[in-house]
Amino acid sequence: MGEEKGEMKAKVDQNECAGSEECVRICPQVFEMRGKTSHVYVDEVPKEAEGQCRLARDRCPVSAITIEE
């Protein structure tokens, strides 16, 4: 029951984020908009969201997302 936590962590470089909201559309379990930039709101990416998190990183138009595994 509940989401299993993984070892993956995501980070958004606030100086690079362009506010496209692409990551929020792809992976709302991890990313949210605060004002004009995206933020990670979980300490660890849930296991079931890891693939979506990687996709969000890959589709970020300014490469502002990094993932630590």
Backbone as JSON Lines, residues from 0, in Angstrom:
{"i":0,"aa":"M","n":[0.84,-1.18,0.0],"ca":[0.0,0.0,0.0],"c":[0.88,1.24,0.0]}
{"i":1,"aa":"G","n":[0.42,2.27,-0.68],"ca":[1.2,3.49,-0.76],"c":[2.29,3.37,-1.82]}
{"i":2,"aa":"E","n":[3.0,4.46,-2.02],"ca":[4.05,4.48,-3.02],"c":[5.36,4.01,-2.43]}
{"i":3,"aa":"E","n":[6.04,3.12,-3.13],"ca":[7.35,2.65,-2.7],"c":[8.39,3.68,-3.09]}
{"i":4,"aa":"K","n":[9.22,4.07,-2.15],"ca":[10.26,5.06,-2.42],"c":[11.46,4.37,-3.07]}
{"i":5,"aa":"G","n":[12.06,5.07,-4.01],"ca":[13.23,4.55,-4.68],"c":[14.48,5.26,-4.21]}
{"i":6,"aa":"E","n":[15.53,5.04,-4.95],"ca":[16.81,5.68,-4.63],"c":[17.05,6.89,-5.52]}
{"i":7,"aa":"M","n":[16.15,7.15,-6.45],"ca":[16.33,8.23,-7.41],"c":[15.94,9.58,-6.79]}
{"i":8,"aa":"K","n":[16.74,10.58,-7.11],"ca":[16.43,11.95,-6.7],"c":[16.51,12.84,-7.92]}
{"i":9,"aa":"A","n":[15.6,13.78,-8.01],"ca":[15.58,14.71,-9.13],"c":[15.83,16.12,-8.61]}
{"i":10,"aa":"K","n":[16.37,16.95,-9.49],"ca":[16.66,18.34,-9.12],"c":[16.39,19.22,-10.34]}
{"i":11,"aa":"V","n":[15.85,20.41,-10.08],"ca":[15.64,21.4,-11.15],"c":[16.57,22.57,-10.88]}
{"i":12,"aa":"D","n":[17.38,22.92,-11.86],"ca":[18.26,24.09,-11.75],"c":[17.39,25.33,-11.98]}
{"i":13,"aa":"Q","n":[17.14,26.05,-10.92],"ca":[16.26,27.22,-10.99],"c":[16.81,28.32,-11.9]}
{"i":14,"aa":"N","n":[18.11,28.36,-12.08],"ca":[18.7,29.37,-12.96],"c":[18.49,29.02,-14.43]}
{"i":15,"aa":"E","n":[18.23,27.75,-14.72],"ca":[18.05,27.31,-16.11],"c":[16.58,27.13,-16.48]}
{"i":16,"aa":"C","n":[15.72,26.84,-15.51],"ca":[14.31,26.52,-15.79],"c":[13.63,27.66,-16.54]}
{"i":17,"aa":"A","n":[12.97,27.3,-17.65],"ca":[12.27,28.28,-18.47],"c":[10.76,28.29,-18.2]}
{"i":18,"aa":"G","n":[10.3,27.41,-17.3],"ca":[8.88,27.41,-16.95],"c":[7.97,26.84,-18.01]}
{"i":19,"aa":"S","n":[8.44,25.9,-18.81],"ca":[7.62,25.34,-19.89],"c":[6.5,24.43,-19.37]}
{"i":20,"aa":"E","n":[6.64,23.95,-18.14],"ca":[5.68,23.06,-17.49],"c":[5.65,21.66,-18.1]}
{"i":21,"aa":"E","n":[6.58,21.36,-18.99],"ca":[6.63,20.03,-19.62],"c":[6.83,18.94,-18.57]}
{"i":22,"aa":"C","n":[7.71,19.16,-17.62],"ca":[7.98,18.15,-16.59],"c":[6.75,17.89,-15.72]}
{"i":23,"aa":"V","n":[6.0,18.94,-15.44],"ca":[4.78,18.79,-14.62],"c":[3.74,17.97,-15.38]}
{"i":24,"aa":"R","n":[3.62,18.2,-16.67],"ca":[2.67,17.43,-17.48],"c":[3.08,15.95,-17.55]}
{"i":25,"aa":"I","n":[4.37,15.7,-17.67],"ca":[4.87,14.32,-17.82],"c":[4.9,13.59,-16.48]}
{"i":26,"aa":"C","n":[5.32,14.25,-15.43],"ca":[5.54,13.58,-14.14],"c":[5.05,14.42,-12.96]}
{"i":27,"aa":"P","n":[3.74,14.57,-12.81],"ca":[3.2,15.38,-11.71],"c":[3.44,14.77,-10.33]}
{"i":28,"aa":"Q","n":[3.88,13.51,-10.27],"ca":[4.19,12.88,-8.99],"c":[5.47,13.45,-8.38]}
{"i":29,"aa":"V","n":[6.26,14.15,-9.2],"ca":[7.56,14.65,-8.75],"c":[7.69,16.17,-8.89]}
{"i":30,"aa":"F","n":[7.14,16.72,-9.96],"ca":[7.35,18.14,-10.27],"c":[6.07,18.95,-10.08]}
{"i":31,"aa":"E","n":[6.26,20.21,-9.66],"ca":[5.14,21.15,-9.57],"c":[5.66,22.53,-9.94]}
{"i":32,"aa":"M","n":[4.76,23.38,-10.36],"ca":[5.13,24.76,-10.66],"c":[4.95,25.59,-9.41]}
{"i":33,"aa":"R","n":[5.92,26.44,-9.15],"ca":[5.83,27.46,-8.09],"c":[6.19,28.76,-8.76]}
{"i":34,"aa":"G","n":[5.18,29.55,-8.97],"ca":[5.41,30.78,-9.73],"c":[5.72,30.42,-11.18]}
{"i":35,"aa":"K","n":[6.85,30.87,-11.66],"ca":[7.2,30.66,-13.07],"c":[8.22,29.54,-13.3]}
{"i":36,"aa":"T","n":[8.58,28.82,-12.23],"ca":[9.56,27.75,-12.4],"c":[9.07,26.45,-11.77]}
{"i":37,"aa":"S","n":[9.64,25.37,-12.25],"ca":[9.32,24.03,-11.76],"c":[10.16,23.71,-10.54]}
{"i":38,"aa":"H","n":[9.58,22.92,-9.65],"ca":[10.28,22.48,-8.44],"c":[9.99,21.0,-8.21]}
{"i":39,"aa":"V","n":[10.93,20.32,-7.58],"ca":[10.74,18.94,-7.16],"c":[10.14,19.0,-5.77]}
{"i":40,"aa":"Y","n":[9.02,18.31,-5.56],"ca":[8.4,18.39,-4.24],"c":[8.45,17.08,-3.46]}
{"i":41,"aa":"V","n":[9.26,16.12,-3.9],"ca":[9.45,14.88,-3.15],"c":[10.95,14.7,-2.88]}
{"i":42,"aa":"D","n":[11.28,14.08,-1.77],"ca":[12.69,13.83,-1.45],"c":[13.26,12.74,-2.36]}
{"i":43,"aa":"E","n":[12.48,11.67,-2.55],"ca":[12.89,10.58,-3.42],"c":[11.76,10.29,-4.4]}
{"i":44,"aa":"V","n":[12.14,10.01,-5.63],"ca":[11.17,9.72,-6.68],"c":[10.53,8.36,-6.39]}
{"i":45,"aa":"P","n":[9.18,8.29,-6.36],"ca":[8.54,6.99,-6.18],"c":[8.95,6.02,-7.28]}
{"i":46,"aa":"K","n":[9.16,4.76,-6.93],"ca":[9.61,3.75,-7.91],"c":[8.77,3.77,-9.18]}
{"i":47,"aa":"E","n":[7.44,3.86,-9.02],"ca":[6.56,3.78,-10.18],"c":[6.61,5.04,-11.06]}
{"i":48,"aa":"A","n":[7.28,6.09,-10.61],"ca":[7.39,7.32,-11.39],"c":[8.78,7.51,-11.99]}
{"i":49,"aa":"E","n":[9.7,6.57,-11.79],"ca":[11.07,6.74,-12.26],"c":[11.15,6.91,-13.78]}
{"i":50,"aa":"G","n":[10.41,6.1,-14.52],"ca":[10.44,6.22,-15.98],"c":[9.92,7.57,-16.45]}
{"i":51,"aa":"Q","n":[8.84,8.03,-15.84],"ca":[8.28,9.33,-16.2],"c":[9.24,10.46,-15.83]}
{"i":52,"aa":"C","n":[9.94,10.3,-14.72],"ca":[10.9,11.31,-14.29],"c":[12.05,11.42,-15.29]}
{"i":53,"aa":"R","n":[12.54,10.28,-15.75],"ca":[13.61,10.3,-16.77],"c":[13.11,10.95,-18.06]}
{"i":54,"aa":"L","n":[11.87,10.65,-18.44],"ca":[11.29,11.24,-19.65],"c":[11.18,12.76,-19.5]}
{"i":55,"aa":"A","n":[10.76,13.21,-18.32],"ca":[10.67,14.65,-18.06],"c":[12.03,15.3,-18.2]}
{"i":56,"aa":"R","n":[13.06,14.65,-17.66],"ca":[14.43,15.17,-17.81],"c":[14.82,15.26,-19.29]}
{"i":57,"aa":"D","n":[14.54,14.2,-20.02],"ca":[14.93,14.15,-21.43],"c":[14.18,15.15,-22.3]}
{"i":58,"aa":"R","n":[12.98,15.49,-21.91],"ca":[12.15,16.4,-22.71],"c":[12.22,17.85,-22.25]}
{"i":59,"aa":"C","n":[12.94,18.12,-21.19],"ca":[13.08,19.51,-20.73],"c":[13.77,20.31,-21.83]}
{"i":60,"aa":"P","n":[13.11,21.37,-22.31],"ca":[13.68,22.12,-23.44],"c":[14.98,22.85,-23.14]}
{"i":61,"aa":"V","n":[15.29,23.05,-21.86],"ca":[16.52,23.76,-21.5],"c":[17.46,22.9,-20.65]}
{"i":62,"aa":"S","n":[17.18,21.61,-20.56],"ca":[18.01,20.66,-19.8],"c":[18.26,21.12,-18.36]}
{"i":63,"aa":"A","n":[17.21,21.58,-17.7],"ca":[17.33,22.07,-16.33],"c":[17.18,20.98,-15.28]}
{"i":64,"aa":"I","n":[16.8,19.76,-15.69],"ca":[16.55,18.69,-14.74],"c":[17.73,17.71,-14.73]}
{"i":65,"aa":"T","n":[18.18,17.39,-13.52],"ca":[19.2,16.35,-13.36],"c":[18.62,15.27,-12.44]}
{"i":66,"aa":"I","n":[19.12,14.05,-12.64],"ca":[18.66,12.92,-11.85],"c":[19.87,12.24,-11.25]}
{"i":67,"aa":"E","n":[19.76,11.92,-9.98],"ca":[20.79,11.17,-9.26],"c":[20.22,9.79,-8.94]}
{"i":68,"aa":"E","n":[20.92,8.76,-9.37],"ca":[20.43,7.38,-9.15],"c":[21.4,6.6,-8.31]}
